[in-house]
């Protein structure tokens, strides 16, 4: 998954929090609670994680080596 380094709207760094967010989601927390614990309080930054779609598995079969 490709996460942008900074929020598109406010410019706050967001990529460094994604690993911790993914771990909390994997443990079964709700996305809202996980984002609160990671420190993502601005709605523009929260959308960077919530709106992300993982397309890597769909693209890999078409990779040219």
Backbone atoms as SQL, in Angstrom:
CREATE TABLE atoms (id INTEGER PRIMARY KEY, chain TEXT, resi INTEGER, resn TEXT, atom TEXT, x REAL, y REAL, z REAL);
INSERT INTO atoms VALUES
  (1, 'A', 1, 'UNK', 'N', 0.839, -1.161, 0.000),
  (2, 'A', 1, 'UNK', 'CA', 0.000, 0.000, 0.000),
  (3, 'A', 1, 'UNK', 'C', 0.894, 1.236, 0.000),
  (4, 'A', 2, 'UNK', 'N', 0.551, 2.184, -0.783),
  (5, 'A', 2, 'UNK', 'CA', 1.322, 3.413, -0.870),
  (6, 'A', 2, 'UNK', 'C', 0.586, 4.501, -0.092),
  (7, 'A', 3, 'UNK', 'N', 1.201, 4.932, 0.992),
  (8, 'A', 3, 'UNK', 'CA', 0.628, 5.975, 1.833),
  (9, 'A', 3, 'UNK', 'C', 1.369, 7.270, 1.545),
  (10, 'A', 4, 'UNK', 'N', 0.677, 8.360, 1.314),
  (11, 'A', 4, 'UNK', 'CA', 1.363, 9.636, 1.108),
  (12, 'A', 4, 'UNK', 'C', 2.158, 10.040, 2.351),
  (13, 'A', 5, 'UNK', 'N', 3.266, 10.712, 2.148),
  (14, 'A', 5, 'UNK', 'CA', 4.114, 11.131, 3.255),
  (15, 'A', 5, 'UNK', 'C', 3.425, 12.211, 4.074),
  (16, 'A', 6, 'UNK', 'N', 2.775, 13.145, 3.407),
  (17, 'A', 6, 'UNK', 'CA', 2.105, 14.253, 4.098),
  (18, 'A', 6, 'UNK', 'C', 0.637, 14.310, 3.685),
  (19, 'A', 7, 'UNK', 'N', -0.157, 14.898, 4.545),
  (20, 'A', 7, 'UNK', 'CA', -1.571, 15.117, 4.248),
  (21, 'A', 7, 'UNK', 'C', -1.674, 16.105, 3.089),
  (22, 'A', 8, 'UNK', 'N', -2.568, 15.833, 2.158),
  (23, 'A', 8, 'UNK', 'CA', -2.721, 16.699, 1.000),
  (24, 'A', 8, 'UNK', 'C', -3.258, 18.074, 1.373),
  (25, 'A', 9, 'UNK', 'N', -4.068, 18.157, 2.416),
  (26, 'A', 9, 'UNK', 'CA', -4.700, 19.419, 2.785),
  (27, 'A', 9, 'UNK', 'C', -3.853, 20.294, 3.695),
  (28, 'A', 10, 'UNK', 'N', -3.379, 19.718, 4.812),
  (29, 'A', 10, 'UNK', 'CA', -2.701, 20.545, 5.813),
  (30, 'A', 10, 'UNK', 'C', -1.185, 20.391, 5.810),
  (31, 'A', 11, 'UNK', 'N', -0.659, 19.340, 5.198),
  (32, 'A', 11, 'UNK', 'CA', 0.783, 19.162, 5.121),
  (33, 'A', 11, 'UNK', 'C', 1.406, 18.458, 6.313),
  (34, 'A', 12, 'UNK', 'N', 0.597, 17.974, 7.261),
  (35, 'A', 12, 'UNK', 'CA', 1.116, 17.264, 8.429),
  (36, 'A', 12, 'UNK', 'C', 1.636, 15.892, 8.003),
  (37, 'A', 13, 'UNK', 'N', 2.804, 15.451, 8.506),
  (38, 'A', 13, 'UNK', 'CA', 3.316, 14.114, 8.173),
  (39, 'A', 13, 'UNK', 'C', 2.377, 13.027, 8.691),
  (40, 'A', 14, 'UNK', 'N', 2.017, 12.084, 7.831),
  (41, 'A', 14, 'UNK', 'CA', 1.101, 11.016, 8.224),
  (42, 'A', 14, 'UNK', 'C', 1.669, 9.619, 7.991),
  (43, 'A', 15, 'UNK', 'N', 2.644, 9.464, 7.126),
  (44, 'A', 15, 'UNK', 'CA', 3.131, 8.139, 6.754),
  (45, 'A', 15, 'UNK', 'C', 3.789, 7.405, 7.917),
  (46, 'A', 16, 'UNK', 'N', 4.377, 8.124, 8.855),
  (47, 'A', 16, 'UNK', 'CA', 5.065, 7.482, 9.963),
  (48, 'A', 16, 'UNK', 'C', 4.104, 6.823, 10.946),
  (49, 'A', 17, 'UNK', 'N', 2.829, 7.135, 10.878),
  (50, 'A', 17, 'UNK', 'CA', 1.849, 6.578, 11.794),
  (51, 'A', 17, 'UNK', 'C', 1.108, 5.377, 11.215),
  (52, 'A', 18, 'UNK', 'N', 1.350, 5.052, 9.962),
  (53, 'A', 18, 'UNK', 'CA', 0.561, 4.014, 9.309),
  (54, 'A', 18, 'UNK', 'C', 0.845, 2.619, 9.857),
  (55, 'A', 19, 'UNK', 'N', 2.091, 2.297, 10.167),
  (56, 'A', 19, 'UNK', 'CA', 2.401, 0.963, 10.688),
  (57, 'A', 19, 'UNK', 'C', 1.702, 0.709, 12.012),
  (58, 'A', 20, 'UNK', 'N', 1.727, 1.685, 12.892),
  (59, 'A', 20, 'UNK', 'CA', 1.060, 1.544, 14.182),
  (60, 'A', 20, 'UNK', 'C', -0.455, 1.437, 13.995),
  (61, 'A', 21, 'UNK', 'N', -0.999, 2.216, 13.067),
  (62, 'A', 21, 'UNK', 'CA', -2.434, 2.155, 12.768),
  (63, 'A', 21, 'UNK', 'C', -2.817, 0.771, 12.245),
  (64, 'A', 22, 'UNK', 'N', -2.025, 0.222, 11.343),
  (65, 'A', 22, 'UNK', 'CA', -2.312, -1.101, 10.784),
  (66, 'A', 22, 'UNK', 'C', -2.268, -2.179, 11.856),
  (67, 'A', 23, 'UNK', 'N', -1.315, -2.061, 12.776),
  (68, 'A', 23, 'UNK', 'CA', -1.204, -3.032, 13.855),
  (69, 'A', 23, 'UNK', 'C', -2.447, -2.992, 14.745),
  (70, 'A', 24, 'UNK', 'N', -2.929, -1.801, 15.046),
  (71, 'A', 24, 'UNK', 'CA', -4.116, -1.663, 15.895),
  (72, 'A', 24, 'UNK', 'C', -5.367, -2.185, 15.189),
  (73, 'A', 25, 'UNK', 'N', -5.468, -1.960, 13.901),
  (74, 'A', 25, 'UNK', 'CA', -6.607, -2.485, 13.139),
  (75, 'A', 25, 'UNK', 'C', -6.552, -4.006, 13.109),
  (76, 'A', 26, 'UNK', 'N', -5.351, -4.565, 12.954),
  (77, 'A', 26, 'UNK', 'CA', -5.190, -6.016, 12.961),
  (78, 'A', 26, 'UNK', 'C', -5.552, -6.648, 14.292),
  (79, 'A', 27, 'UNK', 'N', -5.413, -5.898, 15.374),
  (80, 'A', 27, 'UNK', 'CA', -5.775, -6.397, 16.699),
  (81, 'A', 27, 'UNK', 'C', -7.277, -6.338, 16.944),
  (82, 'A', 28, 'UNK', 'N', -8.021, -5.713, 16.037),
  (83, 'A', 28, 'UNK', 'CA', -9.474, -5.697, 16.142),
  (84, 'A', 28, 'UNK', 'C', -10.078, -4.396, 16.620),
  (85, 'A', 29, 'UNK', 'N', -9.294, -3.341, 16.709),
  (86, 'A', 29, 'UNK', 'CA', -9.849, -2.058, 17.120),
  (87, 'A', 29, 'UNK', 'C', -10.632, -1.433, 15.972),
  (88, 'A', 30, 'UNK', 'N', -11.552, -0.568, 16.325),
  (89, 'A', 30, 'UNK', 'CA', -12.280, 0.158, 15.298),
  (90, 'A', 30, 'UNK', 'C', -11.353, 1.213, 14.699),
  (91, 'A', 31, 'UNK', 'N', -11.558, 1.584, 13.436),
  (92, 'A', 31, 'UNK', 'CA', -10.701, 2.600, 12.826),
  (93, 'A', 31, 'UNK', 'C', -10.719, 3.924, 13.576),
  (94, 'A', 32, 'UNK', 'N', -11.859, 4.333, 14.100),
  (95, 'A', 32, 'UNK', 'CA', -11.941, 5.613, 14.813),
  (96, 'A', 32, 'UNK', 'C', -11.074, 5.596, 16.069),
  (97, 'A', 33, 'UNK', 'N', -11.157, 4.530, 16.832),
  (98, 'A', 33, 'UNK', 'CA', -10.367, 4.431, 18.062),
  (99, 'A', 33, 'UNK', 'C', -8.877, 4.324, 17.742),
  (100, 'A', 34, 'UNK', 'N', -8.527, 3.559, 16.700),
  (101, 'A', 34, 'UNK', 'CA', -7.130, 3.408, 16.322),
  (102, 'A', 34, 'UNK', 'C', -6.540, 4.745, 15.874),
  (103, 'A', 35, 'UNK', 'N', -7.288, 5.518, 15.105),
  (104, 'A', 35, 'UNK', 'CA', -6.801, 6.826, 14.666),
  (105, 'A', 35, 'UNK', 'C', -6.639, 7.780, 15.836),
  (106, 'A', 36, 'UNK', 'N', -7.535, 7.710, 16.802),
  (107, 'A', 36, 'UNK', 'CA', -7.411, 8.555, 17.993),
  (108, 'A', 36, 'UNK', 'C', -6.151, 8.203, 18.781),
  (109, 'A', 37, 'UNK', 'N', -5.876, 6.910, 18.935),
  (110, 'A', 37, 'UNK', 'CA', -4.706, 6.481, 19.696),
  (111, 'A', 37, 'UNK', 'C', -3.398, 6.797, 18.987),
  (112, 'A', 38, 'UNK', 'N', -3.411, 6.800, 17.662),
  (113, 'A', 38, 'UNK', 'CA', -2.209, 7.113, 16.891),
  (114, 'A', 38, 'UNK', 'C', -1.933, 8.609, 16.904),
  (115, 'A', 39, 'UNK', 'N', -2.948, 9.409, 17.154),
  (116, 'A', 39, 'UNK', 'CA', -2.769, 10.855, 17.225),
  (117, 'A', 39, 'UNK', 'C', -3.265, 11.595, 16.001),
  (118, 'A', 40, 'UNK', 'N', -4.065, 10.945, 15.186),
  (119, 'A', 40, 'UNK', 'CA', -4.644, 11.585, 14.010),
  (120, 'A', 40, 'UNK', 'C', -5.960, 12.226, 14.424),
  (121, 'A', 41, 'UNK', 'N', -5.926, 13.543, 14.668),
  (122, 'A', 41, 'UNK', 'CA', -7.121, 14.220, 15.162),
  (123, 'A', 41, 'UNK', 'C', -7.805, 15.058, 14.092),
  (124, 'A', 42, 'UNK', 'N', -7.072, 15.505, 13.096),
  (125, 'A', 42, 'UNK', 'CA', -7.670, 16.334, 12.039),
  (126, 'A', 42, 'UNK', 'C', -8.406, 15.448, 11.039),
  (127, 'A', 43, 'UNK', 'N', -9.569, 15.886, 10.633),
  (128, 'A', 43, 'UNK', 'CA', -10.358, 15.071, 9.712),
  (129, 'A', 43, 'UNK', 'C', -9.689, 14.934, 8.346),
  (130, 'A', 44, 'UNK', 'N', -8.904, 15.933, 7.945),
  (131, 'A', 44, 'UNK', 'CA', -8.239, 15.836, 6.643),
  (132, 'A', 44, 'UNK', 'C', -7.146, 14.769, 6.679),
  (133, 'A', 45, 'UNK', 'N', -6.479, 14.608, 7.813),
  (134, 'A', 45, 'UNK', 'CA', -5.441, 13.580, 7.950),
  (135, 'A', 45, 'UNK', 'C', -6.067, 12.193, 8.095),
  (136, 'A', 46, 'UNK', 'N', -7.182, 12.117, 8.782),
  (137, 'A', 46, 'UNK', 'CA', -7.848, 10.823, 8.981),
  (138, 'A', 46, 'UNK', 'C', -8.313, 10.243, 7.652),
  (139, 'A', 47, 'UNK', 'N', -8.734, 11.103, 6.739),
  (140, 'A', 47, 'UNK', 'CA', -9.208, 10.602, 5.448),
  (141, 'A', 47, 'UNK', 'C', -8.084, 9.989, 4.626),
  (142, 'A', 48, 'UNK', 'N', -6.831, 10.374, 4.925),
  (143, 'A', 48, 'UNK', 'CA', -5.701, 9.812, 4.192),
  (144, 'A', 48, 'UNK', 'C', -5.593, 8.311, 4.454),
  (145, 'A', 49, 'UNK', 'N', -5.926, 7.868, 5.661),
  (146, 'A', 49, 'UNK', 'CA', -5.895, 6.445, 5.993),
  (147, 'A', 49, 'UNK', 'C', -7.197, 5.749, 5.633),
  (148, 'A', 50, 'UNK', 'N', -8.319, 6.381, 5.934),
  (149, 'A', 50, 'UNK', 'CA', -9.613, 5.743, 5.710),
  (150, 'A', 50, 'UNK', 'C', -9.953, 5.624, 4.228),
  (151, 'A', 51, 'UNK', 'N', -9.458, 6.525, 3.416),
  (152, 'A', 51, 'UNK', 'CA', -9.761, 6.498, 1.993),
  (153, 'A', 51, 'UNK', 'C', -8.779, 5.703, 1.155),
  (154, 'A', 52, 'UNK', 'N', -7.789, 5.113, 1.785),
  (155, 'A', 52, 'UNK', 'CA', -6.759, 4.374, 1.059),
  (156, 'A', 52, 'UNK', 'C', -7.282, 3.002, 0.640),
  (157, 'A', 53, 'UNK', 'N', -7.053, 2.606, -0.606),
  (158, 'A', 53, 'UNK', 'CA', -7.473, 1.322, -1.125),
  (159, 'A', 53, 'UNK', 'C', -6.221, 0.542, -1.521),
  (160, 'A', 54, 'UNK', 'N', -6.118, -0.707, -1.050),
  (161, 'A', 54, 'UNK', 'CA', -4.960, -1.534, -1.336),
  (162, 'A', 54, 'UNK', 'C', -5.155, -2.243, -2.678),
  (163, 'A', 55, 'UNK', 'N', -4.445, -1.793, -3.686),
  (164, 'A', 55, 'UNK', 'CA', -4.562, -2.369, -5.023),
  (165, 'A', 55, 'UNK', 'C', -3.337, -3.182, -5.423),
  (166, 'A', 56, 'UNK', 'N', -2.389, -3.344, -4.521),
  (167, 'A', 56, 'UNK', 'CA', -1.143, -4.006, -4.850),
  (168, 'A', 56, 'UNK', 'C', -1.355, -5.440, -5.328),
  (169, 'A', 57, 'UNK', 'N', -2.220, -6.190, -4.671),
  (170, 'A', 57, 'UNK', 'CA', -2.467, -7.577, -5.062),
  (171, 'A', 57, 'UNK', 'C', -3.112, -7.668, -6.448),
  (172, 'A', 58, 'UNK', 'N', -3.870, -6.661, -6.840),
  (173, 'A', 58, 'UNK', 'CA', -4.493, -6.671, -8.155),
  (174, 'A', 58, 'UNK', 'C', -3.522, -6.275, -9.256),
  (175, 'A', 59, 'UNK', 'N', -2.518, -5.472, -8.931),
  (176, 'A', 59, 'UNK', 'CA', -1.570, -4.973, -9.920),
  (177, 'A', 59, 'UNK', 'C', -0.417, -5.956, -10.148),
  (178, 'A', 60, 'UNK', 'N', -0.037, -6.723, -9.129),
  (179, 'A', 60, 'UNK', 'CA', 1.124, -7.612, -9.224),
  (180, 'A', 60, 'UNK', 'C', 1.086, -8.592, -10.398),
  (181, 'A', 61, 'UNK', 'N', -0.049, -9.186, -10.761),
  (182, 'A', 61, 'UNK', 'CA', -0.029, -10.112, -11.903),
  (183, 'A', 61, 'UNK', 'C', 0.383, -9.450, -13.222),
  (184, 'A', 62, 'UNK', 'N', 0.264, -8.148, -13.319),
  (185, 'A', 62, 'UNK', 'CA', 0.595, -7.447, -14.556),
  (186, 'A', 62, 'UNK', 'C', 1.994, -6.832, -14.536),
  (187, 'A', 63, 'UNK', 'N', 2.750, -7.113, -13.490),
  (188, 'A', 63, 'UNK', 'CA', 4.093, -6.514, -13.371),
  (189, 'A', 63, 'UNK', 'C', 5.004, -7.066, -14.461),
  (190, 'A', 64, 'UNK', 'N', 5.827, -6.184, -15.013),
  (191, 'A', 64, 'UNK', 'CA', 6.774, -6.577, -16.058),
  (192, 'A', 64, 'UNK', 'C', 8.156, -6.631, -15.439),
  (193, 'A', 65, 'UNK', 'N', 8.796, -7.763, -15.541),
  (194, 'A', 65, 'UNK', 'CA', 10.134, -7.925, -14.988),
  (195, 'A', 65, 'UNK', 'C', 11.162, -8.051, -16.076);
